[in-house]
Amino acid sequence: DVKVTQSSRYLVKRTGEKVFLECVQDMDHENMFWYRQDPGLGLRLIYFSYDVKMKEKGDIPEGYSVSREKKERFSLILESASTNQTSMYLCASSLSQGDSGNTIYFGEGSWLTVV
Amino acid sequence: GDSVTQMEGPVTLSEEAFLTINCTYTATGYPSLFWYVQYPGEGLQLLLKATKADDKGSNKGFEATYRKETTSFHLEKGSVQVSDSAVYFCARGGGFKTIFGAGTRLFVKA
């Protein structure tokens, strides 16, 4: 089974702190994603990556950056956390581009509270 | 742009009731269609999918049929259980960028 592991389930950070959310997948998937989930807004794509060192902006990239130095690892970075970034963050992965039938596999989520 | 629209929740049912959650989509071409489920405190997981028109996806008693004429992929289950309480997301595949519906929360009462 594919496993997507997010390093932290619950985090509390102060406004202005730099925050790292780490994600590792174990199935050699090319694509990796970071989503944000908020009540009433569903899932919103922040960034995705289709290869090592490659990244593309999603729907809401402002205030975030990402890093993919190894195929299995995809990090989300909040350069200066703000209270409106309090949310649930979901990491995901899938097989390569070009096949729209590919299932997306999700981690369990990281609940971030910015105070 | 392309979109996925699903019925608003929450949906509250008694155990053994019939479930339908409506989902319609707009798209260029014929994308794969998915239902994902999110149990409390967890990430999303695939429930079922269909990759072409008239395909029926099924899993755990849930079914959905890809209807290109009505651009729909409604989720159904004949007899729900308390353990089916979760949030259900309809999605259409599009290469890198899968588009999700807003989610429908289901509560099943014993």
Boltz contact constraints between the chains, C-beta under 6 A:
constraints:
  - contact:
      token1: [A, 42]
      token2: [B, 100]
      max_distance: 6.0
  - contact:
      token1: [A, 42]
      token2: [B, 102]
      max_distance: 6.0
  - contact:
      token1: [A, 42]
      token2: [B, 103]
      max_distance: 6.0
  - contact:
      token1: [A, 43]
      token2: [B, 100]
      max_distance: 6.0
  - contact:
      token1: [A, 48]
      token2: [B, 96]
      max_distance: 6.0
  - contact:
      token1: [A, 90]
      token2: [B, 43]
      max_distance: 6.0
  - contact:
      token1: [A, 97]
      token2: [B, 95]
      max_distance: 6.0
  - contact:
      token1: [A, 97]
      token2: [B, 96]
      max_distance: 6.0
  - contact:
      token1: [A, 100]
      token2: [B, 31]
      max_distance: 6.0
  - contact:
      token1: [A, 100]
      token2: [B, 32]
      max_distance: 6.0
  - contact:
      token1: [A, 100]
      token2: [B, 93]
      max_distance: 6.0
  - contact:
      token1: [A, 100]
      token2: [B, 94]
      max_distance: 6.0
  - contact:
      token1: [A, 100]
      token2: [B, 95]
      max_distance: 6.0
  - contact:
      token1: [A, 101]
      token2: [B, 32]
      max_distance: 6.0
  - contact:
      token1: [A, 101]
      token2: [B, 51]
      max_distance: 6.0
  - contact:
      token1: [A, 101]
      token2: [B, 93]
      max_distance: 6.0
  - contact:
      token1: [A, 103]
      token2: [B, 46]
      max_distance: 6.0
  - contact:
      token1: [A, 104]
      token2: [B, 98]
      max_distance: 6.0
  - contact:
      token1: [A, 106]
      token2: [B, 43]
      max_distance: 6.0
  - contact:
      token1: [A, 106]
      token2: [B, 44]
      max_distance: 6.0
  - contact:
      token1: [A, 107]
      token2: [B, 43]
      max_distance: 6.0
  - contact:
      token1: [A, 108]
      token2: [B, 42]
      max_distance: 6.0
  - contact:
      token1: [A, 108]
      token2: [B, 43]
      max_distance: 6.0
  - contact:
      token1: [A, 109]
      token2: [B, 43]
      max_distance: 6.0
